[in-house]
Amino acid sequence: MNWLVDEYVGQFFGEITPMIRASQKEGHFVAGDPHHLLYIFVGAVTHLFMLSAEVKKVSGRNPNTAAYVEEHVKLCLGLFLREPGTPSPSGHG
């Protein structure tokens, strides 16, 4: 675990979390701890595709189509990105 964090994960978080903080200061990203938000974002983006067979069975839609991927991207971005001055769904930020 230490090696993985030292070699890969830590560098990724070290590059992305300052961008999240800067975006939050300008009102473009939902409020919250950048590390926590990044884990949530990565999960939201990827989890559906890790369970693609289940998603297809439950929803009747194939998540591996271009149209579904485009919709998924828009939904995920909508969860995290804000126009300045637009409150987050929690009402904080």
Residue frames as qw, qx, qy, qz and C-alpha x, y, z in Angstrom:
[[0.000, 0.886, 0.463, 0.000, 0.00, 0.00, 0.00],
 [0.314, -0.781, 0.096, 0.531, 2.77, 2.41, 0.90],
 [0.392, -0.142, 0.599, 0.684, 4.52, 1.80, -2.42],
 [0.211, 0.594, 0.692, 0.353, 1.28, 2.26, -4.39],
 [0.109, -0.940, -0.287, 0.152, 0.50, 5.55, -2.66],
 [0.394, -0.661, 0.269, 0.579, 4.09, 6.78, -2.87],
 [0.362, -0.097, 0.665, 0.646, 4.51, 5.90, -6.55],
 [0.036, 0.364, 0.710, 0.602, 1.08, 6.55, -8.06],
 [0.222, -0.746, -0.624, -0.075, -1.90, 7.54, -5.94],
 [0.373, -0.678, -0.192, 0.604, -0.16, 10.25, -3.96],
 [0.241, -0.149, 0.385, 0.878, 1.15, 11.92, -7.11],
 [0.046, -0.495, -0.701, -0.512, -2.31, 11.82, -8.72],
 [0.313, -0.803, -0.491, 0.126, -3.94, 13.38, -5.66],
 [0.426, -0.514, 0.006, 0.744, -1.09, 15.85, -5.35],
 [0.156, 0.047, 0.481, 0.861, -1.79, 17.11, -8.86],
 [0.177, -0.517, -0.683, -0.485, -5.60, 17.06, -8.84],
 [0.350, -0.682, -0.570, 0.296, -6.56, 18.29, -5.35],
 [0.208, -0.402, -0.027, 0.892, -4.95, 21.74, -5.83],
 [0.080, -0.158, -0.572, -0.801, -6.99, 22.08, -9.03],
 [0.324, -0.596, -0.725, -0.120, -10.15, 21.20, -7.11],
 [0.341, -0.585, -0.369, 0.636, -9.31, 23.75, -4.39],
 [0.105, -0.197, 0.243, 0.944, -8.70, 26.48, -6.99],
 [0.203, -0.321, -0.695, -0.611, -11.93, 25.60, -8.76],
 [0.352, -0.623, -0.671, 0.192, -13.82, 25.68, -5.45],
 [0.260, -0.454, -0.170, 0.835, -12.46, 29.15, -4.66],
 [0.087, 0.093, -0.396, -0.909, -13.84, 30.38, -7.97],
 [0.582, 0.192, 0.389, -0.688, -17.20, 28.71, -7.34],
 [0.572, 0.361, -0.552, -0.488, -16.84, 26.12, -10.10],
 [0.506, 0.059, -0.859, 0.052, -16.61, 22.95, -7.99],
 [0.668, -0.591, -0.356, -0.277, -18.87, 21.66, -5.24],
 [0.225, -0.729, 0.474, -0.440, -17.74, 22.41, -1.69],
 [0.954, -0.286, 0.039, -0.078, -16.05, 19.76, 0.41],
 [0.535, -0.593, 0.538, 0.269, -12.72, 18.15, 1.18],
 [0.481, 0.628, -0.459, -0.405, -10.90, 17.77, -2.18],
 [0.001, 0.299, -0.954, -0.016, -9.51, 14.33, -1.29],
 [0.425, 0.259, 0.780, -0.380, -12.94, 13.02, -0.35],
 [0.558, 0.630, 0.086, -0.534, -14.54, 14.59, -3.42],
 [0.302, 0.557, -0.692, -0.347, -11.93, 13.09, -5.72],
 [0.156, -0.057, 0.982, -0.088, -12.61, 9.59, -4.37],
 [0.486, 0.477, 0.570, -0.460, -16.34, 10.15, -4.84],
 [0.457, 0.673, -0.234, -0.532, -15.82, 11.50, -8.36],
 [0.145, 0.399, -0.875, -0.232, -13.62, 8.58, -9.43],
 [0.274, 0.144, 0.921, -0.237, -16.18, 6.15, -7.99],
 [0.499, 0.581, 0.336, -0.549, -19.10, 7.87, -9.69],
 [0.394, 0.637, -0.454, -0.482, -17.32, 7.88, -13.03],
 [0.228, 0.383, -0.882, -0.154, -16.08, 4.28, -12.99],
 [0.395, -0.041, 0.822, -0.409, -18.40, 2.18, -10.85],
 [0.716, 0.413, 0.178, -0.534, -21.21, 1.98, -13.37],
 [0.613, 0.563, -0.503, -0.232, -18.86, 0.50, -15.98],
 [0.014, -0.344, 0.913, -0.217, -17.42, -2.04, -13.55],
 [0.412, 0.218, 0.796, -0.385, -20.99, -3.27, -13.13],
 [0.304, 0.269, -0.411, -0.817, -22.00, -2.89, -16.78],
 [0.284, -0.143, -0.910, -0.266, -23.67, -6.31, -17.04],
 [0.103, -0.465, -0.746, 0.466, -25.76, -5.56, -13.95],
 [0.142, 0.427, 0.047, -0.892, -26.62, -2.08, -15.19],
 [0.305, 0.108, -0.662, -0.676, -27.79, -3.53, -18.50],
 [0.262, -0.285, -0.922, -0.001, -29.88, -6.20, -16.74],
 [0.080, -0.511, -0.593, 0.617, -31.48, -3.72, -14.32],
 [0.150, 0.570, 0.043, -0.807, -32.00, -0.75, -16.65],
 [0.701, 0.523, 0.484, 0.025, -32.31, -2.43, -20.01],
 [0.340, 0.927, -0.154, -0.030, -29.69, -0.02, -21.36],
 [0.882, 0.100, -0.068, 0.455, -26.16, -0.82, -22.45],
 [0.306, -0.902, 0.042, 0.302, -23.74, 1.50, -20.63],
 [0.573, -0.290, 0.481, 0.597, -21.07, 0.80, -23.22],
 [0.443, 0.676, 0.464, 0.362, -22.74, 2.77, -25.99],
 [0.332, 0.226, 0.005, 0.916, -21.52, 6.21, -27.00],
 [0.308, -0.616, -0.273, -0.671, -24.88, 7.79, -26.12],
 [0.740, -0.591, -0.321, 0.024, -24.91, 6.26, -22.63],
 [0.666, -0.132, -0.159, 0.717, -21.30, 7.27, -21.97],
 [0.121, 0.412, 0.113, 0.896, -22.06, 10.85, -23.06],
 [0.523, -0.659, -0.291, -0.455, -25.09, 10.97, -20.75],
 [0.803, -0.427, -0.291, 0.297, -23.05, 9.51, -17.88],
 [0.498, 0.113, -0.091, 0.855, -20.30, 12.11, -18.34],
 [0.140, -0.542, -0.160, -0.813, -22.85, 14.94, -18.25],
 [0.690, -0.615, -0.309, -0.224, -24.51, 13.55, -15.13],
 [0.775, -0.275, -0.245, 0.514, -21.20, 13.07, -13.30],
 [0.327, 0.249, -0.021, 0.911, -19.98, 16.53, -14.19],
 [0.335, -0.616, -0.265, -0.662, -23.31, 17.97, -13.05],
 [0.750, -0.539, -0.369, 0.106, -22.79, 16.43, -9.62],
 [0.685, -0.349, -0.095, 0.633, -19.50, 18.26, -9.10],
 [0.321, 0.131, 0.196, 0.917, -19.19, 21.28, -11.36],
 [0.010, -0.782, -0.513, 0.355, -20.99, 24.55, -10.66],
 [0.269, 0.710, 0.169, 0.629, -21.47, 27.85, -12.34],
 [0.256, 0.059, -0.438, 0.860, -20.15, 30.56, -10.04],
 [0.332, -0.097, 0.207, -0.915, -22.85, 31.63, -7.62],
 [0.754, -0.124, -0.445, -0.466, -24.91, 28.46, -8.12],
 [0.535, -0.492, 0.572, -0.380, -25.35, 26.61, -4.82],
 [0.190, 0.188, -0.960, -0.086, -24.43, 22.96, -4.57],
 [0.562, -0.351, -0.644, -0.382, -27.28, 20.49, -3.94],
 [0.512, -0.362, -0.635, 0.451, -26.48, 20.58, -0.20],
 [0.112, -0.943, -0.259, -0.175, -26.92, 24.35, -0.23],
 [0.529, -0.750, 0.192, 0.347, -23.33, 24.88, 0.96],
 [0.442, -0.392, 0.518, 0.619, -21.06, 26.35, -1.70]]
